[in-house]
Amino acid sequence: MVKAYLRYEPVAAATAPLGVIASVDSSISYDSSGKHLLAPVLEKIGVWNVRQGICTKTLISSSSSLGPSLAVTSIASSQSSLFASGYADGSIRIWDCDKGTCETTLNRHKGAVTALRYNKLGSLLASSSKDNDVILWDVVGEAGLFRLRGHRDQITDLVFLDSGKKLVSSSKDKFLRVWDLETQHCMQITSGHHTEIWSIDTDPEEMYLATRSANPELRFYTIKHELVDKRSMLKLNGPKVVGSENSSVQNKWDVLTLFGEIQRQSKDRVATMRFNKSGNLLACQVAGKMVEILRVLDETEFKRKAKRRIHRKEKKFVKEAADVNGDVNPSTGEESSIPTLTGHCYDVRSVTLSSDNTLLMSTSHNAVKFWNPSTGSYLRTIDSGDGLCGLILPGNKYALVGTKGGTIEIIDIRSGTCIDVVKAHGGSVRSIATILGGDDFVTGSEDHEVKFWEYQYTQQPDQMYHALKHYTILEIMTDEHRVNKHSKPLMVSHVRTTKMNDDVQVVAVSPDAKYIAAVLLDCTVKQSKRKKKRLEQMFESDLDNAFENRYAPKEELPKE
């Protein structure tokens, strides 16, 4: 008797394999008409009718039947009926969505394709893969033009600028690179991200570039165009522009300038971020099951909403304060503009205002945050050690942070980076106080020492320009990392040290720099009594002559 066996046959090509609707390794995209949605289904591409909600056709390459099938890793649509798909073997296929046929196959990458992007005309296609290279393709000629190399890790996203003359690439190496496609060279390297950059995009008018990393902040950069900046180039040879802090070399060649940051509600990593066609909405697809949609306001609407928001906060604060103690005058509302700042994940150790009260710095366990004290808005976050105290230097360009490890971190506020770490004390730095009228400051530590320091600026922006003006553009861009690595714009030097009897908790300096007070752990305050000598000269004499002990017994302390 013949035994019967089950026979398995492949399902129809129009049916998604194993019920897969879209693969997680690639993003989805609309076609040029907006009526169909292109979704990767393992090695196939499903074309969905948006209105009917059904898959009308499934596209699969004929070459996949001859060998092992590879998954689709990226999809990008153009203004015409053509769209491109990248695969795990590094190949790129150009499809005609209306005909449902594969027009051509492009092979140059050595790794899986990670990003695809057409220019506005659809004549150029930029692709990147896990081999850390960017290739520019001529879609009409069906050939590769050139290869761009420079990133040290996987490239995650691409975007064209200035009518296809420039290209911006993001990578897991935490850098943005701006490429000049005419000279085929990198013209700007933008740093500042502390984690991998996963997605970038520009609004339709190419005024702003939005970036998203693994941090919960969205970064925005202003885009400088050639036609618009011809007027600003004429101003460089004339009088100085008010508020300009960077050198003329940076103003001339930089395309991206940091505009600001905003906090997202979700802390998950953003997989894809795109503007809509009108540019008033920004959608962020996170790694979880959420899509965040942000509304982009114009200047008039932003001012109107900001004014209404401030008015509501003032009204709410006046009402709450009046209910608590009744000390606030509702008619004047002088105390109603105090905002509540939230953003630190750990306990806040210190807060410091700048000399002109336009900048607020707060330190915590692993981060330093800067705020606008007038509006209460968040500005930026800088990774730091266990900060216990801080000081914003005059000019609001640099800040000093005393850490628990006994070091002083020098922070560049404009670039958002820590440019130097100075070993200051053997114990934790508890307090930093500036000496008005000079480039000096005082630190107190738990190692029983009060130290005097001097700081000086080693190189001004004008000097940097004169040092680099004889270099070519390529040499400046090539040596940019080396110059920034070895040059220190702010130097801190130790002047002298004074020993105390116990741990120093707080140091304070009088406005005329004639008096200093040091609070110790043994409930004593050592106060300087000399007035004629400079503050640094006071500590050259004996400690008993320079200070007097003021002891406050614990039983006489005021009760809380």
C-alpha positions, 0 to 999 in steps of 0.5 A: 500500500502506498503511503500518502505524504503532505505536499507544501506549495509556495503561496501566491506572489501577491500574498504577504509571506507569513502575514508580514505587513511591514519589516522592522529593518526598513522604513515605509514611504509614499509614492509621488501621488500620495495614493499608495504606500510602499512597505517592505515585506522581507525581500518583497515590496508591498504597494498599499492603496491608502484609501481602500486599505488593501495591498494592490500589488507586491514587487519582487525582483526576478534575480531573487529566484536565482539565489538566496533572497535578501531583505529590503533595508531602505526605500525612497520615492522620487517626484516621478513614478520611480522609487528606489529600494536598498537591500542587505547585500548592498544592491539598489533597485530602481522600480516603476510603481505604475508598471510594477517592474524593476528598471535597473539594478545598481551595485557598488556598496559592500554592506547593507544599504542604510539610507536613500534620498532623491534630490528635488528633481529626481535626477540624483540619488544618494545612498549610504550603507554599513561600509561608511560610504556615501555614493551619488548616482545618476538616475537617468544615466543609471551609473554611479558618479562618485563616492564620499568617505569620511564617516567612521561609523554607519551612516543613518540618514541623508538629505540634499540642500541648496537645490542638490548642490550640497548633501548632509549626512548623519552617522553613528559616530555622532557627527554631521557632515556637509558635503559640497557635491561640486568639489566632492569634499566635506566642507563642514563637520558639526559636533555636539551630539553625545549619542548616535544620530539616527535621523535628519530632515529639512523643511520644504523651504530649507530654512532649518535642519532637524536632527534626532539622536538617542537623547530626548532632545531635538536639535535644530540648525539654521541653513545658510544658502549661497544666494542669501549669504552674498549680502552677509559676505559683504558685511564681513569686510565692513563693520563687525556685526553686533552679537557675532561671536564666531570668526569670519572663517566660520561665518563664511564657510559654515552651512549649519548653525545651531539654532536651539533644542527642544525636549520630547515627551517620549524617551525612546529612540527616534527611528525616522523623522520627517516634515510634511509637504507644507512644513508645519508638522514634524512627525517623529516615529520612535522605536516603540509604538508611538508617533510624536507629531510636533507643530511648527509655528511661524513667528507671529503665531509663536509670539502670540502663544508665548505671550498667552502662556506667560500670562496664564503662568503669571495669573496662576502664580499670583493666585496660588501665592495669594492663597498661601500667604496673601503677601503678593499684590495681584495688581502689580504681580511683581513676584508672578514671573518666577518659573519652575524649571524641571529637567534634571534626573538627579538632585540639583547640587548648585545654581549660578546666575551670570553677571548680567542675569541672562543665563542660569546654570544648574549642576547635578550628578552627571549633567550641567544644564543652562536655562534662560532665567527670564522665560524659564526655557531650557537651552542645552545639556552638557555631560559633566562629572558630579558637579557640586558648584559652578561659576559663569565667567564674564561674557557668558562664553565659558563656565567653571564647574567644581566636581566631587572628584576635586577637579574643575571642568572648563565648559564652552557654553557656545559649543556645549562641550567640556574643553578642559579638566583641571585637577584642583584639590585632593577632595571635593570642590565645595565652592567657587567664588569670583573676584570682581575687577580681575581675572581671578577666582577662589575655590574651597574644598574638603581637603582643608584648603582655599586656593586662588586661581587666575584665568586668561584667554589664550586665543581670540577669534580674530587671532584664529582667523589670522592664523588660518587665513593663508590655508586653503578650504580643504586644509582648514577642514582637514586640520579642524579636528587637530586645531580644536584638540590641541588649542585651549582658548581658556587657561587656568593657573594656580596662584597660591594656597591657604590651609584651614583647620577643617573642611571648607564648605563655602567661600565668599568674596566682597564686591570690592575684593578686600574681604573674604569669608570661609565657612568651615565644617566645625561651625566656624567662619574665618573672616579676613580683617585686612583692607589695604592689601589686595586679597591675594596678599592677605594669605601671605601673612600668618593665618592668625593675623589675617582671620578671626574665628567666629564660633557659633555654638549649636545650642545658640543656633536659631531653631527652624 
